[in-house]
Amino acid sequence: APARPAELSAGGVLLSIRCPDGSRCVRRLEPDAPLEAAFLLAEAGWVEQPGTAPLPPAFKLAAQFPRRVFARDGAAAVSLAAAGLGGAQEALLIELPSE
């Protein structure tokens, strides 16, 4: 899981990730944190309901306005800010792969 710094700079990003069941994972991260931290946050917050499948490894994260989709490949090498997620608040949602 992403480290929780004791104090974030004034430029911290409040990242909110919406799961398919409507629940949210929220964490404040530094803008220079790797995009991978958003994927780890989504995995940590995912709760499987009885009879439902676990979070598939090929899930993506998407921002609505403007629409942007983020894949896991290369996410460790890109910061949140470089991915365009450097604002004070950023909202993402989990997109499951279509079967």
N, C-alpha and C positions, 0 to 999 in steps of 0.2 A: 504494500500500500504506500501511497505517497507520504513522504515525511511531513509532519505538521510543524512548521517553524513556529517558534515562540512568538515572534512578531513578524508581520508581513510589512513590506514597504507600502507606502501610500498607494502604489500602483497595483495592489493585489487584485486578482480576478475572482469574483464570486461566481463559481461554476455550478450550474444546476443541470442535472441530467434526469430526464423523465424516462421512466421504464414503461414498457408496454402495459403493465397493470395499473398505471396511473401514479405509482409512488415516485418519489424524487430522491435523488442523492445530491446533497449540496456540500460543497467544500470551497474554502478560499485558498487559492494557489497563487504563487508568484507568476507573472507573465512569462518569465524565462523557464518555467517548469516544462518538461517535455510533454508533448501531446499524449504520450503514452500514459501519463498520470490520469488523464480523463478516462481512458479505457480501464485502468485499474480501479478507479472510483466506481465506474459502472459495474464492473465485476463484483466489487466488494458490496455494493448496495443491492445487487440482484437477489430477489427472494423467489424461490420456486414455490409456486402454489402446489398443493397435492394434485397429482395427476398431470402436471405440466412438465414440459421438457426443460432441461437446464439451458442456460444462456449459450447459444452456439458460438464457437470460437470465431466464426466469420462475421460476427455482428459489426455494424458500422455505427458511427455517431453522426448525426445531422443537425445542422443549424437551419432554422426556418427562414429568417429574413436577414440578408439575402440567403437563398438556399445554397448550402454547401454540405458536401458529404465527406466524411473523414474515414479512411480505412486504417487498419492497424499497421499495415506494412509501412515501415519507415517512421512510425510515430515516435520512436525513441530518439530520433535524430532531429526532430522539429520541435521548436518551442511553441507554447500556446500563442504567443504574440506573433511569431512568424507564420502560424497557421491562420492568422486573422482573428484570434480569440483573445485579444489583449485588452478588451474593454473592461469597465468596472464590473459589469454583470454580463454573463454569457449563458444562454440556455441551449442545451443540446437534447436530442432525444435518441434513444436506442432504436436502430432499424435492424430488424432480423432479416437474414437472407431468405429470399423467396425460394420455395422448394419446387 
